[in-house]
């Protein structure tokens, strides 16, 4: 169930627009905290909480160089979350296609 | 930002193992509440809360037939969540491939 809690944290990390914006920016490459959160329109304490949650999910890591905090996207937890959705999406798409074929057959 | 809050609710819905188990079962086809939650090992009030959150996310719908509550997976919100992750995954995979090519070039 260890992997469950990784997935829990990954999906939770993705469940807020501020955190998704930070992920979108870091998907372009590493950035300072200032760059990753510029113009996001939330308070510094709120930014700190969102970054903490992303770090706890393992979705970002932080390197401190003097006074500069540099953030980097760690994609493994997000890839795992993506794989979970893809796996089940393929299944339900197959099931729904079966149902449609069944209904189409009954219409003949 | 309407779509933001849909994504918020979809990812939140996915952030708990009980809710993911219910989604996994409903991906196989519609089921009663009893079937969808059998052996999950949480209390009835907890099941009720998880189902409510899934319904609020639009990920499941409930049909009441007498005393039977039948649940059905609604895939649109989950497809949207999946599309978000896929979009950004493709981007960071491309960026990381660029970085690797750059580093490989510098090693020559």
Backbone of each chain as ProteinMPNN parsed JSONL, in Angstrom:
{"seq_chain_A": "XXXXXXXXXXXXXXXXXXXXXXXXXXXXXXXXXXXXXXXXXXXXXXXXXXXXXXXXXXXXXXXXXXXXXXXXXXXXXXXXXXXXXXXXXXXXXXXXXXXXXXXXXXXX", "coords_chain_A": {"N_chain_A": [[0.823, -1.209, 0.0], [2.182, 1.036, -0.065], [2.718, 2.251, -2.455], [0.2, 3.164, -2.996], [0.016, 5.387, -1.236], [1.86, 7.059, -2.354], [0.616, 7.593, -4.789], [-1.682, 8.815, -3.771], [-0.593, 11.196, -2.753], [0.491, 12.301, -5.077], [-1.774, 12.766, -6.735], [-3.151, 14.469, -5.055], [-1.369, 16.6, -5.03], [-1.783, 17.51, -7.595], [-4.262, 18.632, -7.475], [-4.814, 21.343, -7.233], [-5.024, 24.598, -8.68], [-2.857, 26.415, -8.407], [-0.718, 24.776, -7.764], [-0.664, 23.168, -10.04], [0.019, 25.1, -11.93], [2.63, 25.735, -11.117], [3.866, 23.272, -11.62], [3.487, 23.176, -14.412], [5.143, 25.295, -15.191], [7.642, 24.378, -14.314], [7.883, 22.206, -15.906], [8.973, 23.192, -18.146], [11.557, 23.503, -17.497], [14.111, 23.821, -14.888], [13.63, 26.308, -12.281], [13.806, 29.371, -10.367], [12.272, 29.908, -7.119], [10.974, 32.359, -7.215], [10.654, 32.759, -10.011], [9.081, 30.533, -10.653], [6.744, 31.053, -9.355], [5.87, 33.554, -9.992], [3.486, 36.157, -10.387], [1.333, 34.607, -9.714], [-0.494, 35.287, -7.894], [-1.061, 34.668, -5.223], [-0.572, 34.706, -1.639], [2.669, 34.896, 0.048], [2.896, 33.033, 2.251], [0.976, 31.181, 1.383], [2.079, 30.3, -1.037], [4.343, 29.034, 0.028], [3.134, 26.893, 1.392], [1.966, 25.485, -0.765], [4.278, 24.764, -2.184], [5.514, 23.146, -0.294], [3.722, 21.016, -0.166], [3.989, 20.024, -2.763], [6.663, 19.236, -2.629], [6.502, 17.248, -0.664], [5.053, 15.389, -2.054], [6.972, 14.546, -3.701], [7.155, 15.64, -6.172], [8.536, 17.891, -6.829], [11.903, 19.1, -6.371], [14.166, 20.961, -4.276], [16.888, 23.1, -4.503], [19.249, 24.813, -2.636], [21.018, 27.683, -3.208], [22.999, 29.81, -1.837], [21.059, 32.588, -1.36], [19.24, 31.864, -3.158], [16.585, 29.82, -4.067], [16.258, 27.032, -5.912], [14.044, 25.337, -8.028], [13.047, 22.124, -9.194], [11.453, 19.941, -11.419], [10.381, 16.725, -10.536], [9.804, 13.907, -12.165], [8.971, 11.291, -11.736], [6.867, 10.593, -9.746], [4.677, 11.815, -10.967], [4.597, 10.569, -13.405], [3.867, 8.067, -12.539], [1.295, 8.537, -11.549], [0.08, 9.29, -13.906], [0.334, 6.905, -15.321], [-1.389, 5.278, -13.876], [-3.919, 6.438, -14.404], [-3.95, 6.154, -17.218], [-3.907, 3.363, -17.522], [-6.44, 2.566, -16.45], [-8.118, 4.108, -17.962], [-7.778, 2.984, -20.513], [-8.989, 0.545, -20.01], [-11.721, 1.256, -19.381], [-12.46, 2.468, -21.743], [-12.367, 0.347, -23.511], [-14.354, -1.276, -22.424], [-16.578, 0.396, -22.763], [-16.688, 0.582, -25.502], [-17.332, -2.051, -26.079], [-19.918, -2.159, -24.995], [-21.199, -0.347, -26.68], [-20.965, -1.691, -29.118], [-22.548, -3.869, -28.529], [-25.049, -2.644, -28.116], [-25.435, -1.541, -30.656], [-25.619, -3.853, -32.14], [-28.047, -4.856, -31.158], [-29.774, -3.067, -32.276], [-29.971, -3.74, -34.877]], "CA_chain_A": [[0.0, 0.0, 0.0], [3.106, 2.151, -0.103], [2.504, 2.912, -3.736], [-1.056, 3.891, -2.831], [0.155, 6.703, -0.632], [2.544, 7.896, -3.35], [-0.422, 8.046, -5.711], [-2.505, 9.781, -3.027], [0.099, 12.493, -2.676], [0.639, 12.858, -6.424], [-3.056, 13.303, -7.191], [-3.447, 15.63, -4.212], [-0.517, 17.687, -5.526], [-2.343, 17.995, -8.869], [-5.652, 19.05, -7.292], [-4.961, 22.787, -7.009], [-4.515, 25.322, -9.862], [-1.544, 27.016, -8.148], [0.298, 23.721, -7.859], [-0.545, 22.755, -11.448], [0.763, 26.154, -12.625], [4.052, 25.559, -10.784], [4.308, 22.086, -12.38], [3.55, 23.562, -15.834], [6.339, 26.125, -15.409], [8.854, 23.572, -14.132], [7.971, 21.265, -17.037], [9.794, 23.879, -19.153], [12.931, 23.492, -17.011], [14.241, 24.301, -13.502], [13.393, 27.742, -12.111], [13.846, 29.805, -8.971], [10.935, 30.022, -6.519], [10.399, 33.59, -7.744], [10.227, 32.531, -11.401], [8.036, 29.5, -10.731], [5.498, 31.478, -8.712], [5.598, 34.957, -10.353], [2.182, 36.519, -10.925], [0.341, 33.567, -9.413], [-1.544, 36.003, -7.189], [-1.368, 34.202, -3.867], [0.36, 35.23, -0.636], [3.887, 34.094, 0.247], [2.641, 31.822, 3.06], [0.233, 30.207, 0.562], [3.077, 29.707, -1.94], [5.154, 28.127, 0.836], [2.344, 25.671, 1.641], [1.839, 24.722, -2.016], [5.583, 24.171, -2.503], [5.737, 22.069, 0.681], [2.9, 19.873, -0.579], [4.621, 19.461, -3.966], [7.885, 18.548, -2.204], [6.093, 16.024, 0.042], [4.611, 14.441, -3.085], [8.146, 14.172, -4.49], [6.982, 16.153, -7.533], [9.591, 18.88, -7.055], [12.982, 19.168, -5.386], [14.628, 22.322, -4.089], [18.32, 23.239, -4.238], [19.499, 26.148, -2.096], [22.332, 28.245, -3.566], [22.974, 31.117, -1.174], [19.683, 32.972, -1.056], [18.375, 31.434, -4.256], [16.029, 28.466, -3.995], [15.978, 26.6, -7.276], [13.107, 24.208, -8.043], [13.185, 21.231, -10.337], [10.377, 18.962, -11.486], [10.759, 15.304, -10.463], [8.644, 13.435, -12.915], [8.572, 9.902, -11.426], [5.532, 10.447, -9.149], [3.663, 12.251, -11.926], [4.512, 9.494, -14.406], [3.123, 6.969, -11.911], [-0.104, 8.965, -11.526], [-0.34, 9.248, -15.298], [0.218, 5.487, -15.694], [-2.614, 4.756, -13.245], [-5.074, 6.911, -15.178], [-3.903, 5.548, -18.552], [-4.273, 1.951, -17.406], [-7.879, 2.431, -16.241], [-8.794, 4.707, -19.11], [-7.812, 1.983, -21.578], [-9.982, -0.469, -19.666], [-13.11, 1.679, -19.52], [-12.727, 2.737, -23.156], [-12.638, -0.953, -24.118], [-15.671, -1.703, -21.927], [-17.624, 1.224, -23.366], [-16.759, 0.18, -26.909], [-18.091, -3.319, -26.064], [-21.337, -1.839, -24.755], [-21.716, 0.27, -27.908], [-21.116, -2.742, -30.129], [-23.685, -4.67, -28.091], [-26.278, -1.865, -28.379], [-25.566, -1.432, -32.111], [-26.096, -5.181, -32.556], [-29.465, -4.985, -30.801], [-30.568, -2.169, -33.122], [-30.099, -4.287, -36.241]], "C_chain_A": [[0.859, 1.261, 0.0], [2.881, 2.978, -1.367], [1.181, 3.681, -3.733], [-0.805, 5.286, -2.289], [0.978, 7.64, -1.519], [1.519, 8.464, -4.329], [-1.324, 9.077, -5.039], [-1.871, 11.165, -3.091], [0.253, 13.137, -4.051], [-0.664, 13.495, -6.894], [-3.455, 14.516, -6.354], [-2.632, 16.843, -4.687], [-1.115, 18.33, -6.778], [-3.707, 18.665, -8.695], [-5.832, 20.537, -6.982], [-4.329, 23.559, -8.17], [-3.146, 25.972, -9.638], [-0.45, 25.96, -8.304], [0.441, 23.238, -9.297], [0.228, 23.809, -12.246], [2.262, 26.015, -12.37], [4.619, 24.359, -11.565], [4.461, 22.432, -13.86], [4.812, 24.371, -16.107], [7.611, 25.297, -15.308], [8.991, 22.499, -15.212], [8.809, 21.862, -18.16], [11.273, 23.878, -18.757], [12.979, 24.026, -15.59], [14.06, 25.812, -13.427], [13.562, 28.089, -10.632], [12.403, 29.843, -8.447], [10.228, 31.251, -7.08], [9.852, 33.41, -9.161], [9.022, 31.584, -11.461], [6.698, 29.997, -10.195], [5.119, 32.923, -9.056], [4.18, 35.129, -10.879], [1.081, 35.521, -10.624], [-0.792, 34.155, -8.561], [-1.991, 35.374, -5.879], [-0.266, 34.683, -2.931], [1.59, 34.328, -0.512], [3.644, 32.867, 1.127], [1.887, 30.744, 2.268], [1.18, 29.512, -0.407], [3.906, 28.667, -1.187], [4.427, 26.808, 1.077], [2.224, 24.822, 0.383], [3.161, 24.041, -2.369], [5.865, 22.99, -1.58], [4.962, 20.815, 0.241], [3.492, 19.195, -1.825], [5.897, 18.693, -3.605], [7.549, 17.23, -1.496], [5.638, 14.957, -0.941], [5.795, 13.938, -3.905], [8.097, 14.716, -5.907], [7.989, 17.253, -7.86], [10.692, 18.689, -6.003], [13.537, 20.587, -5.392], [16.129, 22.296, -3.816], [18.552, 24.668, -3.763], [20.916, 26.57, -2.456], [22.365, 29.649, -2.997], [21.542, 31.471, -0.822], [18.709, 32.521, -2.132], [17.918, 29.992, -4.066], [15.611, 28.061, -5.399], [15.117, 25.338, -7.225], [13.269, 23.418, -9.327], [12.046, 20.222, -10.277], [10.97, 17.554, -11.389], [9.58, 14.535, -11.035], [8.151, 12.047, -12.495], [7.18, 9.798, -10.79], [4.416, 10.841, -10.116], [3.487, 11.212, -13.026], [3.687, 8.335, -13.837], [1.626, 7.29, -11.889], [-0.697, 8.855, -12.934], [-0.571, 7.796, -15.741], [-1.055, 4.882, -15.099], [-3.831, 5.16, -14.08], [-5.112, 6.244, -16.55], [-4.386, 4.105, -18.527], [-5.794, 1.81, -17.329], [-8.669, 3.059, -17.368], [-8.888, 3.704, -20.252], [-8.893, 0.949, -21.289], [-11.402, 0.036, -19.893], [-13.444, 2.018, -20.968], [-13.07, 1.437, -23.873], [-14.036, -1.424, -23.73], [-16.782, -0.922, -22.63], [-17.788, 0.901, -24.854], [-17.549, -1.127, -27.03], [-19.581, -3.058, -25.912], [-21.952, -1.243, -26.022], [-21.93, -0.764, -28.999], [-22.348, -3.586, -29.813], [-25.001, -3.949, -28.436], [-26.522, -1.744, -29.883], [-26.109, -2.75, -32.677], [-27.586, -5.349, -32.296], [-30.373, -4.11, -31.672], [-30.824, -2.757, -34.506], [-31.444, -4.995, -36.437]], "O_chain_A": [[0.357, 2.384, 0.056], [2.859, 4.208, -1.346], [1.056, 4.717, -4.385], [-1.342, 6.263, -2.811], [0.823, 8.86, -1.454], [1.544, 9.65, -4.657], [-1.69, 10.084, -5.646], [-2.515, 12.157, -3.432], [0.161, 14.357, -4.187], [-0.668, 14.622, -7.389], [-4.026, 15.475, -6.873], [-3.139, 17.963, -4.738], [-0.976, 19.533, -6.999], [-4.255, 19.207, -9.655], [-6.896, 20.945, -6.516], [-3.226, 23.225, -8.605], [-2.354, 26.073, -10.575], [0.599, 26.214, -8.895], [1.549, 22.928, -9.735], [1.006, 23.463, -13.135], [3.069, 26.158, -13.288], [5.723, 24.433, -12.105], [5.438, 22.036, -14.495], [5.477, 24.17, -17.123], [8.542, 25.471, -16.094], [10.073, 21.947, -15.413], [9.301, 21.138, -19.026], [12.139, 24.209, -19.568], [12.008, 24.62, -15.121], [14.309, 26.518, -14.405], [13.474, 27.223, -9.763], [11.446, 29.814, -9.221], [9.036, 31.204, -7.386], [8.744, 33.846, -9.474], [8.076, 31.806, -12.216], [5.647, 29.449, -10.526], [4.169, 33.465, -8.493], [3.721, 34.349, -11.713], [0.006, 35.585, -11.221], [-1.894, 33.609, -8.507], [-3.142, 35.519, -5.467], [0.833, 35.024, -3.37], [1.567, 33.162, -0.907], [4.12, 31.778, 0.808], [2.123, 29.55, 2.452], [1.111, 28.297, -0.589], [4.144, 27.567, -1.685], [5.024, 25.735, 0.98], [2.359, 23.599, 0.436], [3.175, 22.888, -2.8], [6.387, 21.963, -2.014], [5.489, 19.703, 0.276], [3.499, 17.969, -1.936], [6.187, 17.645, -4.184], [8.223, 16.221, -1.7], [5.812, 13.764, -0.697], [5.651, 13.017, -4.709], [8.892, 14.313, -6.757], [8.266, 17.517, -9.03], [10.446, 18.189, -4.905], [13.403, 21.319, -6.373], [16.583, 21.53, -2.966], [18.11, 25.622, -4.403], [21.888, 25.919, -2.074], [21.825, 30.578, -3.596], [20.882, 30.747, -0.077], [17.505, 32.762, -2.036], [18.726, 29.074, -3.926], [14.724, 28.668, -5.998], [15.411, 24.398, -6.487], [13.581, 23.959, -10.387], [11.716, 19.711, -9.207], [11.941, 17.233, -12.074], [8.493, 14.518, -10.456], [7.038, 11.657, -12.851], [6.373, 8.988, -11.246], [3.331, 10.26, -10.084], [2.381, 10.995, -13.519], [2.91, 7.703, -14.553], [0.795, 6.428, -12.174], [-1.822, 8.39, -13.118], [-1.538, 7.495, -16.44], [-1.72, 4.07, -15.742], [-4.667, 4.323, -14.42], [-6.174, 5.815, -17.003], [-5.161, 3.676, -19.381], [-6.376, 1.015, -18.067], [-9.764, 2.602, -17.698], [-9.934, 3.575, -20.888], [-9.621, 0.525, -22.187], [-12.21, -0.651, -20.518], [-14.593, 1.871, -21.383], [-13.948, 1.41, -24.735], [-14.803, -1.901, -24.566], [-17.793, -1.492, -23.041], [-18.895, 0.945, -25.39], [-18.338, -1.297, -27.96], [-20.403, -3.655, -26.608], [-23.075, -1.582, -26.396], [-22.931, -0.734, -29.715], [-23.096, -3.971, -30.711], [-25.933, -4.551, -28.969], [-27.661, -1.83, -30.341], [-26.95, -2.754, -33.576], [-28.304, -5.919, -33.118], [-31.571, -4.366, -31.795], [-31.745, -2.351, -35.215], [-31.718, -5.511, -37.52]]}, "seq_chain_B": "XXXXXXXXXXXXXXXXXXXXXXXXXXXXXXXXXXXXXXXXXXXXXXXXXXXXXXXXXXXXXXXXXXXXXXXXXXXXXXXXXXXXXXXXXXXXXXXXXXXXXXXXXXXX", "coords_chain_B": {"N_chain_B": [[-11.605, 29.792, -15.63], [-13.201, 27.843, -14.838], [-12.799, 25.297, -15.795], [-10.507, 24.743, -14.415], [-11.51, 24.267, -11.81], [-12.934, 21.973, -12.251], [-10.853, 20.226, -12.895], [-9.511, 20.366, -10.443], [-11.334, 19.043, -8.768], [-11.441, 16.551, -9.982], [-8.801, 15.531, -9.727], [-8.62, 15.564, -6.966], [-10.566, 13.685, -6.368], [-9.237, 11.43, -7.205], [-7.294, 11.092, -5.323], [-7.387, 9.318, -3.171], [-7.13, 6.004, -1.885], [-9.461, 4.439, -1.494], [-11.349, 5.716, -3.1], [-10.122, 5.439, -5.578], [-10.222, 2.668, -5.821], [-12.984, 2.253, -6.048], [-13.423, 3.555, -8.497], [-11.836, 1.901, -10.136], [-13.319, -0.48, -9.985], [-15.742, 0.328, -11.134], [-14.89, 0.877, -13.633], [-15.015, -1.476, -14.889], [-17.631, -1.736, -15.419], [-21.09, -0.754, -14.695], [-22.249, -0.847, -11.264], [-23.781, -1.936, -8.171], [-23.964, 0.027, -5.105], [-23.216, -1.639, -3.022], [-21.751, -3.673, -4.372], [-19.703, -2.155, -5.511], [-18.304, -1.296, -3.344], [-17.682, -3.425, -1.754], [-15.873, -5.19, 0.71], [-14.009, -3.241, 1.098], [-13.311, -2.247, 3.475], [-13.887, 0.029, 5.006], [-15.912, 2.225, 7.07], [-19.546, 2.586, 6.809], [-20.394, 5.349, 6.88], [-17.998, 6.526, 5.994], [-17.737, 5.425, 3.43], [-19.973, 6.66, 2.277], [-19.16, 9.344, 2.296], [-16.931, 9.219, 0.56], [-18.205, 8.437, -1.816], [-19.844, 10.65, -2.226], [-17.947, 12.634, -2.719], [-16.879, 11.661, -5.101], [-19.146, 11.857, -6.715], [-19.547, 14.627, -6.684], [-17.334, 15.375, -8.102], [-18.143, 14.609, -10.53], [-17.397, 12.184, -11.453], [-18.71, 9.837, -11.004], [-22.084, 8.641, -11.421], [-25.324, 8.189, -9.919], [-27.991, 5.95, -9.885], [-31.196, 5.472, -8.652], [-33.006, 2.672, -7.944], [-35.718, 1.624, -6.591], [-34.704, 0.191, -3.647], [-32.18, -0.094, -4.433], [-29.09, 1.298, -5.146], [-27.502, 2.231, -7.953], [-24.334, 2.527, -9.399], [-22.377, 4.362, -11.75], [-19.616, 4.827, -13.858], [-18.513, 7.982, -14.903], [-16.792, 9.135, -17.474], [-15.784, 11.519, -18.528], [-14.69, 13.675, -16.791], [-12.458, 12.355, -15.81], [-11.089, 11.761, -18.103], [-10.389, 14.31, -18.846], [-8.644, 15.03, -16.797], [-6.675, 13.174, -17.262], [-5.846, 14.001, -19.788], [-4.689, 16.444, -19.161], [-2.422, 15.672, -17.641], [-1.096, 14.094, -19.572], [-0.512, 15.985, -21.59], [1.362, 17.701, -20.307], [3.26, 15.87, -19.533], [4.253, 14.998, -21.996], [5.531, 17.362, -22.722], [7.546, 17.728, -20.668], [9.011, 15.41, -21.056], [10.066, 15.852, -23.574], [11.64, 18.109, -23.071], [13.468, 17.025, -21.226], [14.729, 15.158, -22.791], [15.997, 16.872, -24.559], [17.829, 18.098, -22.808], [19.382, 15.89, -22.143], [20.483, 15.296, -24.654], [21.978, 17.59, -24.975], [23.813, 17.374, -22.848], [25.087, 15.007, -23.56], [26.304, 15.835, -25.889], [28.153, 17.654, -24.842], [29.91, 15.932, -23.629], [31.39, 14.833, -25.603]], "CA_chain_B": [[-11.102, 29.036, -14.476], [-14.191, 26.813, -14.569], [-12.154, 24.037, -16.07], [-9.605, 24.545, -13.293], [-12.129, 23.654, -10.651], [-13.238, 20.592, -12.643], [-9.605, 19.474, -12.708], [-9.273, 20.264, -8.992], [-12.197, 18.001, -8.178], [-11.073, 15.238, -10.536], [-7.563, 15.05, -9.101], [-8.935, 15.295, -5.561], [-11.296, 12.408, -6.354], [-8.272, 10.345, -7.433], [-6.218, 11.151, -4.319], [-7.613, 8.414, -2.036], [-7.176, 4.623, -2.384], [-10.845, 3.935, -1.519], [-12.026, 6.263, -4.294], [-9.533, 4.82, -6.773], [-10.744, 1.297, -5.906], [-14.352, 2.351, -6.585], [-13.28, 3.872, -9.932], [-11.332, 0.68, -10.8], [-14.417, -1.453, -10.116], [-16.755, 0.833, -12.069], [-14.3, 0.848, -14.981], [-15.422, -2.784, -15.444], [-19.058, -1.665, -15.719], [-21.9, -0.252, -13.587], [-22.369, -1.767, -10.125], [-24.501, -1.365, -7.03], [-23.058, 0.557, -4.077], [-22.683, -2.804, -2.301], [-20.726, -4.331, -5.196], [-18.578, -1.245, -5.764], [-17.563, -0.987, -2.114], [-17.527, -4.659, -0.961], [-14.542, -5.576, 1.194], [-13.085, -2.101, 1.056], [-12.826, -2.147, 4.852], [-14.127, 1.311, 5.689], [-17.267, 2.316, 7.619], [-20.568, 3.089, 5.883], [-20.315, 6.816, 6.724], [-16.81, 6.858, 5.185], [-18.118, 5.106, 2.045], [-20.896, 7.718, 1.85], [-18.353, 10.552, 2.018], [-16.129, 9.005, -0.653], [-19.111, 8.446, -2.976], [-20.283, 12.033, -2.404], [-16.855, 13.359, -3.36], [-16.807, 11.192, -6.495], [-20.297, 12.432, -7.433], [-19.281, 16.063, -6.842], [-16.322, 15.507, -9.161], [-18.761, 14.183, -11.782], [-16.736, 10.952, -11.894], [-19.711, 8.766, -10.979], [-23.488, 9.022, -11.242], [-26.058, 7.209, -9.127], [-29.399, 5.762, -10.25], [-31.883, 4.783, -7.562], [-34.108, 1.793, -8.394], [-36.235, 1.079, -5.33], [-33.69, 0.34, -2.59], [-30.854, -0.339, -5.015], [-28.384, 2.444, -5.723], [-26.582, 1.727, -8.958], [-23.304, 3.528, -9.716], [-21.84, 4.267, -13.098], [-18.471, 5.714, -14.062], [-18.638, 9.021, -15.933], [-15.357, 9.216, -17.737], [-15.333, 12.817, -19.047], [-13.76, 14.402, -15.922], [-11.212, 11.601, -15.685], [-10.39, 11.937, -19.381], [-9.807, 15.66, -18.828], [-7.487, 14.965, -15.89], [-5.674, 12.391, -17.969], [-5.331, 14.836, -20.881], [-3.797, 17.445, -18.566], [-1.146, 15.027, -17.309], [-0.447, 13.684, -20.826], [0.013, 17.173, -22.252], [2.571, 18.185, -19.645], [4.247, 14.796, -19.573], [4.933, 15.068, -23.302], [6.431, 18.51, -22.722], [8.765, 17.546, -19.869], [9.821, 14.348, -21.655], [10.808, 16.469, -24.673], [12.661, 18.981, -22.457], [14.512, 16.208, -20.614], [15.474, 14.569, -23.905], [16.878, 17.957, -25.043], [18.916, 18.261, -21.835], [20.275, 14.727, -22.297], [21.245, 15.455, -25.905], [22.934, 18.664, -24.728], [24.87, 16.841, -21.982], [25.825, 14.024, -24.362], [27.128, 16.642, -26.795], [29.26, 18.236, -24.08], [30.832, 14.872, -23.235], [32.193, 14.414, -26.76]], "C_chain_B": [[-12.098, 27.949, -14.063], [-13.575, 25.427, -14.715], [-11.124, 23.705, -14.991], [-10.303, 23.809, -12.173], [-12.625, 22.248, -10.977], [-12.005, 19.718, -12.437], [-9.288, 19.295, -11.229], [-10.047, 19.092, -8.414], [-11.837, 16.616, -8.694], [-9.823, 14.691, -9.847], [-7.79, 14.753, -7.616], [-9.654, 13.944, -5.441], [-10.33, 11.226, -6.462], [-7.261, 10.183, -6.298], [-6.458, 10.262, -3.1], [-7.791, 6.983, -2.551], [-8.599, 4.049, -2.438], [-11.551, 4.439, -2.774], [-11.436, 5.665, -5.568], [-10.045, 3.388, -6.944], [-12.155, 1.307, -6.49], [-14.303, 2.645, -8.09], [-12.819, 2.627, -10.701], [-12.47, -0.317, -11.014], [-15.441, -0.986, -11.147], [-16.215, 0.911, -13.499], [-14.64, -0.47, -15.672], [-16.887, -2.778, -15.841], [-19.82, -1.164, -14.498], [-22.034, -1.299, -12.473], [-23.22, -1.117, -9.05], [-23.469, -0.805, -6.043], [-22.406, -0.597, -3.327], [-21.548, -3.483, -3.064], [-19.475, -3.454, -5.316], [-17.717, -1.035, -4.528], [-17.333, -2.222, -1.246], [-16.077, -4.877, -0.559], [-13.531, -4.458, 1.225], [-12.567, -1.798, 2.47], [-12.912, -0.76, 5.45], [-15.611, 1.354, 6.106], [-18.255, 2.836, 6.574], [-20.526, 4.618, 5.753], [-19.113, 7.25, 5.872], [-17.095, 6.588, 3.71], [-18.998, 6.216, 1.484], [-20.132, 8.984, 1.471], [-17.541, 10.402, 0.733], [-17.017, 9.061, -1.908], [-19.568, 9.872, -3.284], [-19.192, 12.827, -3.148], [-16.706, 12.948, -4.831], [-17.955, 11.767, -7.322], [-20.078, 13.924, -7.685], [-18.256, 16.305, -7.954], [-16.912, 15.144, -10.528], [-18.191, 12.872, -12.292], [-17.673, 9.748, -11.841], [-21.112, 9.387, -10.933], [-24.205, 7.853, -10.584], [-27.49, 7.151, -9.636], [-30.062, 4.975, -9.139], [-33.049, 3.992, -8.146], [-34.638, 1.103, -7.149], [-35.186, 1.3, -4.248], [-32.283, 0.149, -3.128], [-30.275, 0.949, -5.605], [-27.332, 1.899, -6.68], [-25.622, 2.848, -9.369], [-22.738, 3.265, -11.104], [-20.69, 5.256, -13.225], [-18.782, 6.718, -15.165], [-17.217, 9.441, -16.266], [-14.87, 10.603, -18.155], [-14.366, 13.546, -18.103], [-12.412, 13.688, -15.797], [-10.391, 11.697, -16.963], [-9.705, 13.305, -19.405], [-8.553, 15.691, -17.946], [-6.33, 14.244, -16.582], [-5.029, 13.222, -19.084], [-4.364, 15.889, -20.336], [-2.425, 16.839, -18.305], [-0.393, 14.66, -18.588], [0.217, 14.863, -21.528], [1.35, 17.584, -21.63], [3.659, 17.13, -19.6], [5.009, 14.821, -20.893], [5.937, 16.215, -23.32], [7.7, 18.234, -21.919], [9.629, 16.424, -20.431], [10.668, 14.906, -22.802], [11.949, 17.319, -24.117], [13.814, 18.148, -21.914], [15.35, 15.523, -21.684], [16.452, 15.602, -24.472], [18.09, 18.117, -24.128], [19.916, 17.11, -21.977], [21.125, 14.838, -23.554], [22.332, 16.5, -25.702], [24.116, 18.135, -23.91], [25.722, 15.834, -22.749], [26.771, 14.745, -25.317], [28.342, 17.208, -26.095], [30.302, 17.213, -23.667], [31.763, 14.474, -24.368], [33.553, 15.108, -26.764]], "O_chain_B": [[-11.886, 27.231, -13.086], [-13.788, 24.527, -13.902], [-10.892, 22.536, -14.685], [-9.769, 22.838, -11.636], [-12.728, 21.411, -10.081], [-12.088, 18.621, -11.884], [-8.855, 18.224, -10.801], [-9.507, 18.264, -7.68], [-11.911, 15.63, -7.96], [-9.79, 13.532, -9.434], [-7.221, 13.806, -7.074], [-9.382, 13.164, -4.528], [-10.568, 10.162, -5.89], [-6.463, 9.247, -6.306], [-5.788, 10.439, -2.082], [-8.507, 6.758, -3.527], [-8.91, 3.26, -3.329], [-12.266, 3.685, -3.435], [-12.162, 5.412, -6.53], [-10.277, 2.94, -8.067], [-12.488, 0.469, -7.328], [-15.054, 2.052, -8.864], [-13.336, 2.329, -11.777], [-12.58, -0.926, -12.078], [-15.948, -1.784, -11.935], [-16.983, 1.001, -14.457], [-14.563, -0.571, -16.896], [-17.351, -3.696, -16.518], [-19.278, -1.143, -13.393], [-21.94, -2.499, -12.729], [-23.366, 0.105, -9.017], [-22.279, -1.109, -6.122], [-21.212, -0.562, -3.029], [-20.516, -3.824, -2.487], [-18.347, -3.94, -5.233], [-16.553, -0.647, -4.629], [-16.844, -2.1, -0.123], [-15.167, -4.764, -1.381], [-12.331, -4.697, 1.362], [-11.519, -1.173, 2.636], [-12.104, -0.401, 6.307], [-16.444, 0.623, 5.57], [-17.858, 3.446, 5.582], [-20.611, 5.138, 4.641], [-19.199, 8.221, 5.121], [-16.753, 7.393, 2.844], [-18.798, 6.663, 0.355], [-20.421, 9.616, 0.455], [-17.466, 11.325, -0.079], [-16.641, 9.649, -2.922], [-19.668, 10.261, -4.447], [-19.479, 13.584, -4.076], [-16.441, 13.785, -5.694], [-17.771, 12.122, -8.486], [-20.386, 14.427, -8.765], [-18.312, 17.316, -8.655], [-16.269, 15.344, -11.558], [-18.459, 12.478, -13.427], [-17.462, 8.759, -12.543], [-21.292, 10.512, -10.466], [-23.775, 6.703, -10.668], [-28.134, 8.187, -9.801], [-29.557, 3.931, -8.725], [-33.957, 4.555, -8.758], [-34.071, 0.107, -6.7], [-34.815, 2.437, -3.957], [-31.309, 0.22, -2.379], [-30.893, 1.598, -6.449], [-26.4, 1.203, -6.277], [-26.043, 3.971, -9.649], [-22.636, 2.127, -11.561], [-20.782, 6.39, -12.753], [-19.26, 6.343, -16.236], [-16.524, 10.032, -15.438], [-13.664, 10.852, -18.142], [-13.314, 13.998, -18.555], [-11.364, 14.326, -15.692], [-9.161, 11.713, -16.924], [-8.593, 13.446, -19.914], [-7.541, 16.296, -18.301], [-5.173, 14.655, -16.494], [-3.818, 13.154, -19.297], [-3.35, 16.194, -20.963], [-1.399, 17.402, -18.688], [0.813, 14.886, -18.681], [1.35, 14.766, -21.998], [2.339, 17.789, -22.334], [4.846, 17.455, -19.627], [6.232, 14.686, -20.924], [7.04, 16.083, -23.85], [8.805, 18.469, -22.407], [10.853, 16.47, -20.303], [11.817, 14.509, -22.993], [13.075, 17.267, -24.613], [14.982, 18.491, -22.098], [16.552, 15.329, -21.502], [17.584, 15.269, -24.822], [19.222, 18.253, -24.591], [21.129, 17.317, -21.939], [22.316, 14.526, -23.545], [23.457, 16.344, -26.179], [25.273, 18.408, -24.231], [26.944, 15.813, -22.601], [27.904, 14.312, -25.524], [29.433, 17.247, -26.664], [31.447, 17.567, -23.387], [32.8, 13.853, -24.137], [34.362, 14.877, -27.662]]}, "name": "protein", "num_of_chains": 2, "seq": "XXXXXXXXXXXXXXXXXXXXXXXXXXXXXXXXXXXXXXXXXXXXXXXXXXXXXXXXXXXXXXXXXXXXXXXXXXXXXXXXXXXXXXXXXXXXXXXXXXXXXXXXXXXXXXXXXXXXXXXXXXXXXXXXXXXXXXXXXXXXXXXXXXXXXXXXXXXXXXXXXXXXXXXXXXXXXXXXXXXXXXXXXXXXXXXXXXXXXXXXXXXXXXXXXXXXXXXX"}
